[in-house]
Amino acid sequence: LWSIWMESTMKKSYKIDVDCANCALKMEDAAKKTEGVLDASVSFMTLKMKVEFAEGANPQEVMERVRENCKKAEADCEIFL
């Protein structure tokens, strides 16, 4: 059962650049609303975004959309893919 669960969800961590904790929250909200993302969390302290992808999602394609959505919510942010 454990191996089935591991295969069905994939988590990745990305380095980000953002100016304030409130902006990091905007990025987190934008990421969570992106198709292909099951869950996301942004840490302003560590400047990292953790993303859990939906089953069958292509992480690279999903992250391109996450970056676009984050830029709409907070223009002065960056996700290093």
Rosetta silent file (secondary structure, phi, psi, omega in degrees, C-alpha in Angstrom):
SEQUENCE: LWSIWMESTMKKSYKIDVDCANCALKMEDAAKKTEGVLDASVSFMTLKMKVEFAEGANPQEVMERVRENCKKAEADCEIFL
SCORE:     score description
SCORE:     0.000 S_00000001
   1 L     0.000  -39.946 -179.617    0.000    0.000    0.000 S_00000001
   2 H   -58.998  -44.585 -177.840    2.849    2.398    0.828 S_00000001
   3 H   -66.677  -33.875  176.983    4.400    2.027   -2.643 S_00000001
   4 H   -64.167  -44.080  179.363    1.038    2.676   -4.299 S_00000001
   5 H   -63.297  -42.035 -178.397    0.656    5.893   -2.298 S_00000001
   6 H   -62.539  -36.413 -178.931    4.190    6.998   -3.146 S_00000001
   7 H   -74.915  -30.165 -172.667    3.543    6.542   -6.852 S_00000001
   8 H   -80.410  -24.609  176.719    0.204    8.348   -6.876 S_00000001
   9 L  -126.482  143.423  178.782    1.450   11.622   -5.400 S_00000001
  10 E  -126.105  135.257  178.207    4.686   13.418   -6.057 S_00000001
  11 E  -118.425  139.453  176.089    6.108   16.220   -3.958 S_00000001
  12 E  -137.315  155.315  179.183    8.830   18.625   -5.004 S_00000001
  13 E  -117.614  138.623 -177.806   10.490   21.607   -3.401 S_00000001
  14 E  -129.025  141.149  174.376   11.452   24.781   -5.279 S_00000001
  15 E   -77.384  138.303 -179.967   13.584   27.753   -4.312 S_00000001
  16 E  -127.896  165.899  172.249   11.657   31.010   -4.517 S_00000001
  17 E  -130.813  122.103 -178.131   12.342   34.707   -4.221 S_00000001
  18 L  -152.380  148.368 -170.097    9.707   36.884   -2.556 S_00000001
  19 L   -85.940  -25.707 -176.032    9.880   40.134   -0.562 S_00000001
  20 L  -150.292  163.943 -178.363    7.478   39.613    2.334 S_00000001
  21 H   -63.720  -37.536  178.777    5.470   37.020    4.238 S_00000001
  22 H   -63.627  -39.995  177.891    2.177   38.394    2.899 S_00000001
  23 H   -64.984  -37.778  177.704    3.473   38.020   -0.668 S_00000001
  24 H   -62.282  -38.862  176.892    4.484   34.440    0.131 S_00000001
  25 H   -63.874  -39.809  177.261    0.882   33.756    1.225 S_00000001
  26 H   -61.586  -41.481  178.271   -0.394   35.147   -2.081 S_00000001
  27 H   -62.787  -42.941 -179.749    1.983   32.785   -3.903 S_00000001
  28 H   -61.308  -46.238  178.574    0.768   29.849   -1.823 S_00000001
  29 H   -60.370  -44.506 -179.345   -2.885   30.634   -2.588 S_00000001
  30 H   -63.392  -41.202 -179.924   -2.145   31.004   -6.304 S_00000001
  31 H   -64.496  -43.305 -178.386   -0.250   27.707   -6.378 S_00000001
  32 H   -62.442  -28.836 -177.623   -3.043   25.837   -4.569 S_00000001
  33 L   -86.919   -1.955 -177.502   -5.564   27.059   -7.166 S_00000001
  34 L   -81.596  134.311  178.185   -3.461   25.824  -10.096 S_00000001
  35 L   -60.076  133.630 -179.940   -4.720   22.775  -11.976 S_00000001
  36 L    98.944   -8.981  179.303   -2.534   19.749  -11.270 S_00000001
  37 E  -102.828  123.316  174.723   -1.609   20.870   -7.741 S_00000001
  38 E   -81.442  -43.622 -179.184   -3.033   18.869   -4.821 S_00000001
  39 E  -155.963  155.289  177.730   -1.391   21.024   -2.171 S_00000001
  40 E  -149.053  148.115  173.451    1.254   23.699   -1.837 S_00000001
  41 E  -140.802  141.630 -179.824    3.030   25.482    0.970 S_00000001
  42 E  -121.189  130.964  175.859    5.345   28.472    0.855 S_00000001
  43 E  -110.482  115.581  177.137    7.841   29.323    3.560 S_00000001
  44 L   -68.626  -34.644 -177.973    8.978   32.935    3.609 S_00000001
  45 L   -64.004  -42.957 -177.222   11.652   32.060    6.194 S_00000001
  46 L   -98.113   -6.250 -175.356   13.351   29.400    4.038 S_00000001
  47 L    52.982   51.151  178.151   12.285   30.864    0.664 S_00000001
  48 E  -132.028  145.507  172.974   10.958   27.488   -0.445 S_00000001
  49 E  -117.189  125.708  175.093    7.749   26.322   -2.081 S_00000001
  50 E  -105.548  130.604 -176.686    6.694   22.716   -1.573 S_00000001
  51 E  -126.341  132.869  172.690    4.217   21.391   -4.111 S_00000001
  52 E  -106.704  121.145 -174.953    2.283   18.138   -4.105 S_00000001
  53 E   -92.216  148.032  175.883    1.209   17.206   -7.614 S_00000001
  54 L   -68.049  156.080  179.524   -1.981   15.420   -8.624 S_00000001
  55 L   -57.595  132.024  177.457   -1.716   11.894   -9.931 S_00000001
  56 L    81.260   -3.128 -178.813   -0.579   11.831  -13.553 S_00000001
  57 L   -75.020  147.163  174.571    0.350   15.519  -13.583 S_00000001
  58 L   -91.383  108.949 -174.824    3.510   16.633  -15.372 S_00000001
  59 H   -55.171  -39.038 -178.706    5.406   18.629  -12.711 S_00000001
  60 H   -63.991  -46.612  179.377    7.272   20.780  -15.243 S_00000001
  61 H   -65.267  -42.847 -179.835    4.070   21.813  -17.063 S_00000001
  62 H   -62.241  -43.217 -177.345    2.194   22.358  -13.794 S_00000001
  63 H   -67.848  -29.505  173.849    5.007   24.506  -12.389 S_00000001
  64 H   -62.105  -42.295  178.268    5.002   26.715  -15.500 S_00000001
  65 H   -69.273  -38.702  177.796    1.312   27.417  -14.751 S_00000001
  66 H   -59.891  -44.928 -179.248    2.054   27.873  -11.034 S_00000001
  67 H   -61.239  -45.319  178.418    4.702   30.468  -11.904 S_00000001
  68 H   -58.693  -47.316 -178.226    2.262   32.331  -14.207 S_00000001
  69 H   -65.381  -38.305  178.515   -0.450   32.320  -11.526 S_00000001
  70 H   -66.525  -38.766  179.089    1.974   33.455   -8.832 S_00000001
  71 H   -65.274  -32.532  176.652    3.182   36.325  -11.044 S_00000001
  72 H   -68.215  -39.365 -177.813   -0.452   37.438  -11.459 S_00000001
  73 H   -78.004  -35.387 -176.967   -0.952   37.401   -7.673 S_00000001
  74 L  -147.618   94.877 -172.087    2.456   38.874   -6.813 S_00000001
  75 L   -59.540  -29.308 -174.552    4.357   40.370   -9.745 S_00000001
  76 L   -96.279   45.623  178.519    7.599   40.716   -7.814 S_00000001
  77 L  -126.804  164.125  176.506    8.149   37.010   -7.092 S_00000001
  78 E  -145.995  144.267  172.010   10.157   34.248   -8.712 S_00000001
  79 E  -119.872  125.256 -178.364   10.120   30.454   -8.654 S_00000001
  80 E   -92.328  106.324 -176.057   13.343   28.809   -9.741 S_00000001
  81 L   -92.058    0.000    0.000   12.372   25.756  -11.800 S_00000001
